[in-house]
Amino acid sequence: MTRNGLRSFAAGLLLATAVLSYFYFQNVKADATPAASNSPTEERKQLTETDVKSFADKNDLVILSEKEFEKLNEQANQQADKNVVYQIQLDVPKGTSSQEVTSKLFDAKIITDKDEFRDYLHKNKLETAVKSGSYKLNSEMSIKEIVNIITK
């Protein structure tokens, strides 16, 4: 391509960009104006709280504040977590500490609080009583039940 050919091509691109930009920004300005309902001079009506409430009533909808929504969402998540039962086939090799067993149980969501489990072991002097073996446990079991199984 010659020098003049290249300049002509560049000038064409510049012109095309300018024309497209003009029409693009003209449409953006037109879209930014309020939508006309019946006549082009009529302004769009402001939406009021009463309008929203009447729309919700007509369509059997409920209006919640953001705090109410977050609270309901949190309750639903907690309820869903309660309905799930986690199970594990816990393999305890010889020499495994109670700390390691506690971590495995917590990671598998069999227990919800490591400290509570450790405290139970400590209060009952069972930190060193964890036996090696394979145990089938689930999240519906109490800490006492779990400890009774893994220390037999």
Order of alpha helices (4+ residues) and beta strands (2+ residues): alpha-alpha-alpha-beta-alpha-alpha-beta-alpha
